[in-house]
């Protein structure tokens, strides 16, 4: 089961999958160690194995590389609040084959570092996310035509779901100036963000900046859409243009791969946070 399908299942709230993930991750982790027996004889990285131990004072779960604790770029100990999340991040370290860790293959570790180091003040992060509501990709439509019709088919059901769930009434517009939203909506979104801890906020910030949309980030984390649907919605305009003019090799495909990683990782990250 790949992380892509695990993320899709978890985001939909499928408890049978979620309840087995704690058993699945250590199994994959052990299989990785068993399948790389030659690595123990000829280590090509600065550690032999990644693993997890309980942190002191029941503070969570500490990531370890052999006998040394993992630290973030800000020199903080990588202590995670749930065991499933800690195992998933340890698996990212375990799957590094050689040399220095390749950060682009460790999207959840990047989120861990961001949540723990908090390189920007919390209020600045929230303000940055709020800036997207007036230019949200789910609300800024093209002038009437095929693309605008496709946008409405995709985004209107999502907006309706958020209205029913959170009371948010986003306004769509085809104005070149964007889609100005009400002050009431802005305050409601702010209240939602202020209720999050640093872990959740790190995931929401990445989802919002990746999708250019608070709507997609919220709908994804509230379980109204799956990661695959969020990815498709975020790429709607680009895919439409590719259908019209063709795909650029080593262009569109690489962009899609990067976007997929930046959507699936925080989606799975948040679900693993919820598995106390």
C-alpha positions in Angstrom: 0.0 0.0 0.0 1.7 3.2 -1.1 1.5 6.5 0.8 -0.7 7.9 -2.0 -3.4 5.3 -1.3 -3.0 5.4 2.4 -3.4 9.2 2.3 -6.6 8.9 0.2 -8.1 6.3 2.6 -7.2 8.2 5.7 -8.5 11.6 4.5 -11.8 10.0 3.7 -12.1 8.9 7.4 -11.9 5.2 6.7 -11.3 3.9 10.2 -10.4 0.3 9.2 -7.4 1.5 7.2 -6.4 4.0 10.0 -6.7 1.3 12.7 -4.3 -1.0 10.8 -1.7 1.7 10.0 0.1 1.4 13.3 0.7 -2.2 12.5 1.5 -1.6 8.9 4.2 1.0 9.2 6.5 -1.0 11.6 6.0 -4.0 9.3 7.2 -2.1 6.3 10.0 -0.6 8.4 11.3 -4.0 9.4 11.0 -5.3 5.9 13.1 -2.5 4.6 15.8 -3.4 7.2 15.6 -7.1 6.3 15.8 -6.4 2.5 19.0 -4.4 2.8 21.2 -6.8 4.7 24.2 -5.8 2.6 23.8 -2.3 3.9 24.8 -3.4 7.4 28.0 -4.8 6.0 28.8 -1.7 3.8 27.0 1.3 5.2 26.7 4.0 2.6 25.1 6.6 4.9 26.1 8.0 8.3 23.6 5.8 10.2 22.6 2.2 10.0 18.9 2.4 11.0 16.2 4.8 11.9 13.9 4.0 14.8 11.5 5.5 17.4 11.7 5.5 21.2 9.4 7.0 23.8 10.4 10.5 24.7 11.1 11.4 28.4 8.1 12.4 30.6 5.6 10.9 28.1 6.2 13.9 25.8 5.8 11.9 22.6 8.0 9.8 20.4 11.7 10.6 19.7 13.2 9.9 16.2 16.5 8.2 16.5 19.3 7.4 14.0 21.1 4.5 15.7 21.8 5.9 19.2 21.6 9.6 18.3 18.4 11.7 18.4 17.3 13.4 15.3 17.3 17.2 15.5 15.6 19.8 13.3 17.6 22.5 11.4 16.8 24.7 14.4 18.5 22.2 16.7 15.3 21.0 18.3 14.8 17.4 19.2 12.4 15.7 16.7 9.8 14.6 19.2 6.5 13.8 17.6 3.1 13.6 19.3 1.8 10.3 18.0 3.5 6.9 17.3 2.0 6.5 13.8 3.4 9.8 12.7 6.8 9.1 14.3 6.9 5.7 12.5 6.0 7.3 9.1 8.8 10.0 9.5 11.3 7.3 10.6 10.4 5.4 7.5 11.4 8.4 5.4 14.8 8.3 7.1 15.1 4.5 6.7 14.4 4.7 2.9 17.4 7.0 2.3 19.8 4.8 0.5 23.1 6.6 0.7 25.0 9.8 1.3 23.2 12.7 2.8 19.4 12.6 3.2 17.6 13.9 0.2 15.2 16.4 1.6 12.9 16.4 -1.4 12.1 12.7 -0.6 11.3 13.5 3.1 8.2 15.7 2.9 6.8 14.8 6.3 10.2 15.4 8.0 10.1 18.8 6.4 6.7 19.4 8.0 8.0 18.2 11.4 10.9 20.7 11.2 8.6 23.5 10.2 6.2 22.8 13.1 8.9 22.5 15.7 11.2 25.4 14.5 8.4 27.8 13.6 10.6 30.0 11.5 7.9 32.7 11.4 5.7 34.0 14.3 2.3 32.2 14.5 0.3 35.4 13.7 2.4 35.9 10.5 1.7 32.4 9.4 -2.1 32.9 9.9 -2.0 36.3 8.1 -0.1 34.7 5.2 -2.8 32.0 4.9 -5.6 34.6 5.1 -4.1 36.5 2.2 -5.2 33.7 -0.1 -9.0 34.0 0.6 -9.3 37.0 -1.8 -7.4 35.2 -4.7 -8.5 31.7 -3.9 -8.2 29.4 -6.9 -11.6 27.9 -6.1 -13.2 31.4 -6.4 -11.4 33.2 -9.2 -13.0 32.0 -12.4 -12.1 32.5 -16.0 -14.6 34.5 -18.2 -17.5 32.4 -19.4 -16.4 29.5 -21.5 -15.3 25.8 -21.3 -12.7 26.4 -18.6 -15.1 28.4 -16.4 -17.8 25.7 -16.7 -15.3 23.1 -15.6 -14.2 25.2 -12.7 -17.8 25.5 -11.5 -18.4 21.8 -11.8 -15.4 21.1 -9.6 -15.5 23.9 -7.1 -19.2 24.7 -6.4 -19.8 21.3 -4.6 -16.7 21.9 -2.5 -17.8 25.4 -1.6 -21.3 24.1 -0.7 -19.8 21.4 1.5 -17.7 24.0 3.4 -20.8 26.2 3.8 -22.7 23.3 5.3 -19.8 22.3 7.5 -18.2 25.5 8.7 -20.7 28.2 7.6 -18.2 29.7 5.2 -19.8 31.4 2.2 -17.1 32.0 -0.4 -18.0 34.2 -3.3 -16.9 33.3 -6.8 -16.0 36.0 -9.4 -14.5 36.2 -12.9 -13.1 39.7 -12.2 -9.5 40.3 -13.0 -9.2 41.9 -9.5 -9.9 38.6 -7.8 -12.8 37.6 -5.7 -13.1 39.9 -2.6 -14.6 38.1 0.3 -16.6 39.4 3.3 -15.0 40.5 6.5 -17.2 38.0 8.3 -15.8 35.2 6.2 -12.2 36.3 6.9 -12.9 36.3 10.7 -14.4 32.9 10.5 -11.4 31.5 8.7 -9.1 33.2 11.1 -10.9 31.7 14.1 -10.5 28.2 12.5 -6.8 28.7 12.0 -6.2 30.1 15.5 -7.8 26.9 16.9 -5.0 24.8 15.4 -1.7 23.7 17.1 1.7 24.2 15.4 1.5 20.8 13.7 -1.8 21.3 12.1 -1.0 24.9 11.1 2.2 23.8 9.3 0.2 21.3 7.2 -2.5 23.9 6.4 0.1 26.5 5.4 1.7 24.1 3.0 -1.6 22.9 1.5 -2.8 26.5 1.1 0.3 27.8 -0.6 0.6 24.7 -2.8 -3.0 24.7 -4.0 -3.3 28.5 -3.9 -6.5 27.9 -2.0 -7.8 28.0 1.6 -10.9 26.3 0.2 -9.1 23.2 -1.0 -6.9 23.0 2.2 -10.0 23.2 4.4 -12.1 20.8 2.3 -9.2 18.3 2.3 -8.6 18.3 6.0 -12.3 18.3 6.8 -12.8 15.2 4.8 -14.9 16.6 2.0 -12.4 15.7 -0.7 -9.6 13.2 -1.1 -6.0 14.1 -1.8 -6.4 12.9 -5.4 -9.4 15.2 -5.8 -7.5 18.2 -4.3 -4.6 17.5 -6.6 -6.9 17.4 -9.6 -8.6 20.6 -8.6 -5.4 22.4 -8.0 -4.2 21.4 -11.4 -7.4 22.2 -13.2 -6.3 25.2 -15.2 -2.9 23.7 -16.0 -4.4 20.4 -17.2 -6.9 22.3 -19.3 -4.1 24.2 -21.0 -2.2 21.0 -21.6 -5.2 19.4 -23.2 -5.4 22.4 -25.6 -1.7 22.8 -26.3 0.0 19.6 -25.3 2.2 18.6 -22.4 5.8 19.6 -22.1 8.1 16.6 -21.3 10.1 17.1 -18.1 7.9 20.1 -17.4 4.3 19.2 -16.7 5.1 15.8 -15.3 7.7 17.1 -12.8 5.4 19.9 -11.7 2.7 17.3 -11.1 5.0 15.1 -9.1 6.1 18.0 -6.9 2.5 19.1 -6.4 1.4 15.5 -5.5 4.1 15.3 -2.8 3.1 18.7 -1.4 -0.5 17.7 -1.2 -0.3 14.1 -0.1 2.3 14.6 2.6 0.4 17.2 4.7 -2.9 15.3 4.2 -1.4 12.1 5.6 0.5 14.1 8.2 -2.7 15.5 9.7 -4.4 12.1 9.8 -1.5 10.5 11.6 -1.6 13.4 14.1 -5.2 12.4 15.0 -4.2 8.8 15.7 -3.4 9.2 19.4 
